[in-house]
Every structure is written in structure tokens, then in C-alpha cells.
């Protein structure tokens, strides 16, 4: 089938699934008040791809049917540039606030399928073949896919990867005629209520003896025994004036319980193969997927810069201190844009004909963005000051007695209408101070691991050859 429309996406969400949010067992995620806003926003993303079909859609290389460009397996820099345009178009819709729009997993599985040699190593040839077949299913049915890769944290002293005997982590507990049976939990399935299927693939390397935990597979959200416990909703009403962001962009996060879930054999990509599990994510995965993640970050920072400038204009704050803070946001946006460009310019063939970015500038962003985003929020709140709370609602503007008073006493500088001023500061607060903003700041602090962890591990994904050469010149000089 060709790429889905928003209507088709929403119809696909109405199937049976076990999702809980705000104390409710959800019978229909499309209509539930805590989920409806994001469900319809994601439907708009599917429709957006048709409105910008020249950028976002392409023919399937085997069937000719229309598919999303995010499914492309890049074979050249031109393919990466083409994918960049599509990814940016999708990210701009949510101004980077939705980190797990379906294109994230589309890019992920395109990268996996583009490296069957990586997935087929260590005797995992059959699993790799099943993964390649699944990627074709994913793109041809335009599946909305979520994922969960982090093990539940019970005792940090035991480490982040499960030891043999761990009763909370996801593991194999049996086999059937048709597949394997898995039990345990994982986090954090962002987008879960709005997905058709869920993917499990390797996270941190496993220690010796933990073979039963070495798994990769995909199953439908309706699989018996699969349960999703969502965090408290941060969706705020339906008014896009009062809550321009949190009325539609709460993509949700869920704790996932696999209560003896049967996984069909054709959906199992790694089955207790420790060598495959511990190595398959080390090479091309970061270089491939971080194109999507950092394009989203660049859009989000550019949006923040724009919001900060509009706030300053609304109150005519052109003093050096304000301009300095706004300029700081601009540098973050420009560094991110430039790093993505450098990564794409330095792209190379990684094996099996797949081309992916130079990961070095993207790894540097991975270390710094968790620090930049909280600082950006701080700057916007400093510039906004008390004005972030002087923001009448849509119903107050609609009140015939209040409206003249609001227009008189709450205009913006240089003739800016009161309604426009209110829109600016409501947007700024929803971006930095609302419940959605708090969730997003926490999300960015630990997105692809924390800054501290990535900095401490930087030698794992860097090449120190050039630095050593520069230093050795002096250390190796004769006495």
C-alpha cells in the first residue's frame, strides 16, 4: 500500500491495545482527552508528507509504490541530502518538540536493513534476513513504530545492563511452535499510544551469562500480554491559542511490560546471540540515526531563537544584556546546523553500499545539547520575566467587557496589538515553563544518554590519531 494519510493513520490506532494513562485504561487513543491532541497532530504529519510530496515521498525501489523518504537506504550523499529535506520538513511541524515522530524509526530500520552484514555477523544470518524483510513491511505499510531499549532501573549498584537472573529485565522464558515467549519490562517507549508496533533492539552491552536478555524483535501493539503504562499526561486542553504547543505535541512516554508475550519467529532478529547483540549497534547506527536527531535539534534551537527575538520585540528590549542572551541561543542553533552540514559533507560508505554521515560532529552535539537546551529555556524565561504570566486567555479576549481593557493595558511595544503580545508570551511559556516544557527539558537532558556519560565515553567513538600526532612531535624530540 502507498504511504498513509492522516485519516488512515488514525483508523489504524483504533485497534485493541492495553494502554493506561492518568489512571484510565484507554479504550480509544484517538478520542481520549489526554491523547487526542497528539494523535491528530501526528495525523497532520502524515498529511504533511502529501502536501510536500516532492520532498517527503518517493517510489519504493522494488514495487514503485509511494513511500516516505525517511525509509530510504542512503546509497550516496545525494540520498542523505534528499532525506535531510524530508526530515526537516517533518521536524518543523512540531518545531522539534516531538522527538519520536515515525520518521525516527523509519530511519533507524532503513539503517539496520542497509547493513545486513553487521546484523548477520556472529552466526546471525537468519536474523538479519528477517530484519531486512521486516523493513520492507515497515515501509510498504507505512507503519508507525515505537521502540524501547532501556532496561528498568532497580538497583544502580548492579549496573545498567542486567545480570543473569534479573527478574525485571526483558528476557526469553520459553519457546512455542511459532516463536519465542518473552517476559519482563523495558523503558521508555516514547510515542507508544500512537504506534502500530513496538521494536526492541540492543541497548547497552550485556555481561557474560546474560544470553536470555540478548534480544531484538518487533511485535504489534495489540500482542496479547503487552501492556503500556504512560506517564502523567502533559497535554493541556484543546485551545491552540491558550496552549499552542501542549495542546498537540505531548508524544507520551510509557513503561512497557511484556507479560509472557509470544513473538513470532519471523519477527525475531536477534535471539540470545550475545556477540551479535553486543556489537551490532557500535558501527553505523549512530552515523545513520543521528542525522535525524540533530536535524530535529537544529529546528528546535532555531525556533527558540525566533521566540526569544519575538519576546524582545514585544517589549522593545534591545539592551545589550538581552541581545547577548538571544545571541547565545543563535550560536547554539548555528553550531548545530553547521555540525549537521559537516557530518553530511563528510559522509562515507560504511559497508554493504550504505552511506551514512561522519559521526564525529554529531557525537560532539550529543555531548553538548543536553546542556544547551536547559540553558535556552533559562534564557527565554529570563527575557520573559513577569510578562510570561501576563497572558490573557482566548476566553478573556472573547469577553466583550474585558477585551477593550486588555487592548488598552496589555499592548506590545511600538503599536503591537495585545492579542499578538499574548500569543508570543503564551508560546514562550508553553515552550519553557509548562508541564510539556518540563517533560521536554528532562527528555533532552538524557536524550541518547546524558552529557556526562557521553563526555566520559568520548574515546569510544572518537579517533585520537591526529591529536596524538600533534603531541608526539614534542614528546619524541631528541634530548
Phi, psi and omega in degrees: 000152179285172178310140186281155171271171177299321179298316179294323177299313181296321177299323180292338181279349186277001179287171182293139176195157180253095182235132175242137176212136179051038177085354182259141163277116189278125178270334181210107184292338182289326185255348182295133185300333180279347187237341188299319183301312181289324178301314180287330175296317178293327174299322177295329176296316178298318178292325179305322182296329176283326178292334178238050186300328181296333179262326193255345184237155182205163175282142173300133185296343181252321185256339183084353178292155181288127176228165177288141179299334180297348176273355186296139170266107188295132178243000182200167174297327178299323177295320178295321178294321178296316179295323178306313182299318181292317180295320179294320180300316179293316182296324181297332181300315180260015185044039175079005183281335178262104184281347186232039169303156188305337180296337178299310181283333173301312179295319180302310184283334171296320178293320177298311182293334178286349179234060177298338177292322177292313183288335181270000180289165177059037176077020183254033183300318181293320177297320179296318179297320178293324179295316179300319178295322180293321179298325176294319176298316182302313185283326184282337177255001177052052184288139169271115188244132170253177180209163177212120186232350185264135178283147178297139180268116177247315181218104184299333181295340180272357180095170184273340179258140185290140172273161175304135181096352178298126185267352180264325185288153181293133184204166174278132177239358179179176177227153175235180177298332188253350183177215181239159177246129183241149180218147178131193184224157172213161175226162003232105189282082174293138181082003188308313182296343187248019181252156174269328181217166178234140180249143171239126175214172191300142171249240179290148178302146181267150178280164178305140178091354183262036185303323183296345182264355183275089189225148167213130182194172173225141176219156176294153178297338182273004182303130179303135180092354181268123185230141183235118178254104184282149171293169177305137180293142172245017175287136188236093172064192183243353184282117179281350171279310182290320183227074188297335181252312186283354173283348187216347190245023174277095185283353177068158176220142186223144169274128188250129176247125175258098185264078184056063180270130176274127178252117179302144183305321183290350178258004182262122185254331170224126182234090176061029177260098186297319183296316179295315182300316187279352184240338193292337183266000190277339189258274192272345183302308181298320182295329181278306189286332184289348170299315180293314185295324184275334170297317177300316180298320180297318178297316182297320180289323177296320177298316180299319177300316179297318178297316180299319179295320180294322177298315180298320178294324183295331180242011179054048178266092181247018181290158183302323182295316179295315180296325178296316180293319178295321177297328177297316177299318179302319180297320179297316179296319183287320176299319181293314178301316182292323179295319177297316179299316179297320180295319180288322178296324180271015181300152179213170176279128186259353185130149179058020177083001181273133178257134178220168186294160165290117187282348188301308179294332180286323174297322178297318176297320180302330179278330189258330182301323177298342175267324183291316185297315175299324178294320177300315179299319178299317181298313182297321179289327176293316179294321183289324179049219182293342182297337179294343180257352180261068187225091179304152180274171178300320180293327177290322175295328182281347180286123186294332179278325183279326189304315179298325179290318178297316180298328181282316191258349180231043175281168171270175181290155174056040174083009179294128179298151181301322181297319180293319177300314181298318179302316182298311185284332173293320178297316180297319180292319179296331180281329189239338190235348182283177176299320177299318181298319179295316177300315184292325177294317177298320179299314182291330179297333184235017181289121185056038178083158184289163177301315183300316181294317181292321177296317181295332183259014190299333181291342178292327185237026177234163177245113185267009185304311182296318179296319178297321180298317180296320181286319184298332177308320183271324182288336184258008177294143179294153178295000000 
